[in-house]
Amino acid sequence: MVERSKKKQTTAFLLILIVLLLFMVPFFVLVINTFKTTAEFTKSPFSLPRSFRFDNYITAISKMNFFVALKNTAIITISATLFNTVISSMTGYFFARKKWKINKLIFMLLLASMVAPFQVYMIPLVKIYGGMLNLSNQLITVAYVAVGLNIPFSVFLYNGFAEGIPEELDEAARIDGCGMLRTFFRIVFPLLKPIMITVMVFVALGVWNDYLMTSLFLTTTKTKTLALAAFTFLTNHTADYSPMMAGLVLGILPVLIFYLLGQKYIIEGVISGSVKG
């Protein structure tokens, strides 16, 4: 029985290791090719570089207008993440405490909206904000749309987590003279830390790496994000792949660090947020 259990564990470990390698190979290929020329990459994309050249990173920083793109991406991501955190956490808590029929209906509509892909909303959003309101090439427009698109999933997680917070805490706060808003920020909000970091990581990753939505609203050089700037090296007739991959690696690093710092809360938050009680 013990031997059978060890064999299962060994098999599971090997399967996980194989899956990990399959996921890591594309990233490994991306990194090693940033140290080659485009000609070397085209000839042998999977080989190690003969010498480690950092010219591609210098070229990427220069041609991508990297620091401007980094600033734009950071502004959009931080704004969208913070506003989403405040709005979604309050909404999720409100739905968890107020079991009104209208709240249940709204919550179900939010869940239903998660099923529809972004392409469904794409044309109406561009027509309204880019056409009727003339808000193209505004970073705040992209941040605003990103908040709206991420609210349904965020509210779902916050609501599930808030369901597990004892209502006795709310009652104790009311006895002390706290209203619902003060109770939320003084008592409940600090308890949402695990799910809060989880949601912030998911939202930040999505907004930081987004290409499709930002390409619809941001078309000028001064408003480009990192995802858009990376395509500077692709033209109708040529493609300079190695500097482009160097730009992609530079764009990945900030959000990768953010993810690694918050990863210990992710599994706990997802499990707590998706299971009520």
C-alpha positions in Angstrom: 0.0 0.0 0.0 2.8 2.4 0.9 4.7 1.5 -2.3 1.6 2.1 -4.4 1.2 5.5 -2.7 4.9 6.4 -3.4 4.5 5.4 -7.1 1.4 7.7 -7.4 3.3 10.5 -5.9 6.3 10.0 -8.1 4.1 9.8 -11.2 2.3 13.0 -10.2 5.6 14.7 -9.6 6.9 13.7 -13.0 3.7 14.9 -14.8 3.8 18.2 -13.0 7.5 18.5 -13.9 6.8 17.8 -17.6 3.9 20.4 -17.6 6.2 23.0 -15.9 8.9 22.4 -18.5 6.4 22.8 -21.3 5.3 26.2 -19.9 8.9 27.3 -19.2 10.3 26.5 -22.7 8.7 29.4 -24.5 9.9 31.9 -21.8 13.4 30.3 -22.0 13.4 30.7 -25.8 12.3 34.3 -25.4 15.1 35.2 -23.0 17.9 33.5 -24.8 17.0 35.1 -28.1 17.3 38.6 -26.7 21.1 38.1 -26.7 21.2 37.2 -30.4 20.9 39.2 -33.6 17.7 38.8 -35.6 19.6 36.8 -38.2 20.9 34.4 -35.6 17.4 34.0 -34.1 15.9 33.3 -37.6 18.6 30.7 -38.3 18.5 28.9 -35.0 15.9 30.0 -32.5 16.4 27.2 -30.0 20.2 27.4 -29.8 22.1 29.2 -27.0 23.7 32.5 -28.0 27.4 32.4 -29.0 28.0 35.5 -26.8 25.7 37.5 -24.6 25.0 40.8 -26.3 23.0 43.5 -24.6 22.6 45.7 -27.7 19.1 44.5 -28.1 18.0 45.9 -24.7 19.6 49.2 -25.5 17.9 49.3 -28.9 14.6 48.3 -27.3 14.8 51.1 -24.7 15.5 53.6 -27.4 13.1 52.7 -30.2 10.2 51.7 -28.0 10.5 55.0 -26.1 10.5 52.6 -23.2 10.3 54.8 -20.2 7.3 56.8 -21.6 5.5 53.5 -22.4 6.4 52.2 -18.9 4.9 55.3 -17.3 1.7 55.1 -19.4 1.3 51.4 -18.6 2.0 52.0 -14.9 -0.6 54.9 -14.7 -3.3 52.8 -16.4 -2.6 49.6 -14.3 -2.3 51.4 -10.9 -5.4 53.5 -11.5 -7.5 50.6 -12.7 -6.3 48.3 -10.0 -6.9 50.8 -7.1 -10.4 51.9 -8.4 -11.3 48.3 -9.0 -10.2 47.3 -5.5 -12.3 50.0 -3.8 -15.5 49.6 -5.9 -15.5 45.9 -6.1 -14.7 45.2 -2.5 -17.5 47.6 -1.3 -20.0 46.0 -3.8 -19.1 42.5 -2.9 -19.5 43.3 0.9 -22.8 45.1 0.2 -24.2 42.1 -1.7 -23.0 39.7 1.1 -24.8 41.7 3.8 -27.9 42.9 2.0 -29.9 40.0 0.7 -32.3 42.1 -1.2 -34.0 40.6 -4.4 -32.6 43.5 -6.5 -29.1 42.7 -5.2 -29.4 39.1 -6.2 -30.6 40.1 -9.6 -27.7 42.5 -10.1 -25.3 39.9 -8.9 -26.6 37.4 -11.3 -26.3 39.9 -14.2 -22.7 40.6 -13.2 -22.0 36.8 -13.3 -23.7 36.6 -16.6 -21.5 39.4 -18.1 -18.4 37.3 -17.2 -19.5 34.8 -19.9 -19.3 37.3 -22.8 -15.8 37.9 -24.3 -14.4 41.4 -24.7 -15.0 41.2 -28.4 -18.8 41.6 -27.7 -18.2 44.9 -26.0 -15.4 46.1 -28.3 -17.3 47.9 -31.0 -19.9 49.6 -28.7 -17.1 50.8 -26.4 -15.1 52.3 -29.3 -18.2 53.9 -30.7 -19.2 55.5 -27.4 -15.9 56.5 -25.9 -13.8 56.9 -29.0 -16.5 58.3 -31.3 -19.3 60.0 -29.5 -17.4 61.3 -26.5 -14.1 61.7 -28.4 -12.0 60.2 -25.5 -9.4 58.4 -27.6 -5.7 58.7 -26.7 -6.6 59.3 -23.0 -5.0 57.1 -20.4 -7.9 57.6 -18.1 -10.3 56.2 -20.7 -8.4 52.9 -20.9 -8.2 52.8 -17.1 -12.0 53.5 -16.8 -12.9 50.7 -19.3 -10.5 48.3 -17.6 -12.2 48.9 -14.2 -15.6 48.2 -15.7 -14.5 45.0 -17.5 -12.9 43.6 -14.3 -15.6 44.5 -11.8 -17.8 41.3 -12.4 -15.1 38.8 -11.6 -13.7 40.9 -8.7 -17.2 41.3 -7.1 -17.7 37.6 -7.4 -14.5 36.9 -5.4 -15.0 39.6 -2.8 -18.6 38.5 -2.3 -17.6 35.0 -1.6 -14.9 36.0 0.8 -17.2 38.5 2.6 -19.7 35.7 3.1 -17.2 34.0 5.4 -16.7 37.1 7.7 -18.9 36.8 10.8 -21.8 39.3 10.9 -21.2 39.6 14.6 -18.4 42.0 13.8 -20.8 44.2 12.0 -23.2 44.1 14.9 -20.5 45.0 17.4 -19.4 47.9 15.2 -23.0 49.2 15.0 -23.3 49.0 18.8 -20.2 51.2 18.9 -21.9 53.7 16.7 -20.3 52.8 13.3 -22.4 53.1 10.1 -22.1 50.6 7.3 -19.4 52.6 5.4 -17.3 53.1 8.5 -17.7 49.4 9.5 -16.5 48.4 6.1 -13.3 50.5 6.1 -12.5 50.0 9.8 -13.4 46.4 10.3 -14.1 44.5 7.1 -11.6 46.0 4.7 -8.5 44.9 6.6 -9.9 41.3 6.8 -10.1 41.3 3.0 -6.3 41.4 2.6 -5.9 37.8 1.1 -8.6 38.1 -1.5 -7.7 41.8 -2.1 -4.1 40.9 -3.1 -5.4 38.0 -5.2 -7.8 40.3 -7.2 -5.2 43.0 -7.5 -2.7 40.5 -9.0 -5.2 39.2 -11.5 -6.4 42.7 -12.5 -2.9 44.2 -12.7 -1.7 41.3 -14.8 -4.6 41.6 -17.2 -4.4 45.4 -17.6 -0.6 45.5 -17.8 -0.4 42.8 -20.6 -3.5 44.0 -22.4 -3.0 44.7 -26.1 -6.4 44.6 -27.8 -8.2 47.1 -25.7 -5.3 49.6 -25.5 -4.8 49.4 -29.3 -8.4 50.5 -29.8 -8.1 53.7 -27.8 -4.4 54.6 -27.8 -2.8 55.3 -31.2 -0.3 58.1 -30.6 3.4 57.6 -29.7 3.1 59.5 -26.4 0.2 57.4 -25.2 1.5 53.9 -26.2 1.8 51.2 -23.5 4.5 48.6 -23.3 2.3 46.0 -25.2 1.8 48.5 -28.0 5.4 49.8 -28.1 6.8 46.3 -28.5 5.3 46.2 -32.0 7.4 49.1 -33.0 9.8 46.6 -34.5 7.2 45.0 -36.7 6.5 46.8 -40.0 4.8 45.8 -43.3 8.1 44.7 -44.8 10.5 43.9 -42.0 10.5 42.4 -38.5 13.4 43.0 -36.1 12.6 40.1 -33.7 15.5 40.2 -31.2 15.1 43.8 -30.0 11.3 43.2 -29.9 11.8 40.2 -27.6 14.2 42.3 -25.4 11.4 44.8 -25.1 9.0 42.1 -24.1 11.3 40.8 -21.4 11.7 44.4 -20.1 7.9 44.8 -20.0 7.4 41.5 -18.2 9.9 42.2 -15.4 7.9 44.7 -13.3 4.6 42.7 -13.3 6.6 39.5 -12.7 8.1 40.9 -9.6 4.6 42.1 -8.4 3.3 38.6 -9.0 6.1 36.9 -7.1 5.5 39.2 -4.1 1.8 38.5 -4.0 1.8 34.8 -5.0 1.4 33.4 -1.5 -2.0 35.0 -1.2 -3.3 33.9 -4.6 -4.4 30.3 -3.9 -5.8 31.2 -0.5 -7.7 34.1 -1.9 -9.2 32.2 -4.8 -10.3 29.3 -2.7 -11.8 31.6 0.0 -13.4 33.8 -2.6 -15.1 31.1 -4.6 -16.4 29.0 -1.7 -19.0 30.6 0.5 -19.4 30.0 4.2 
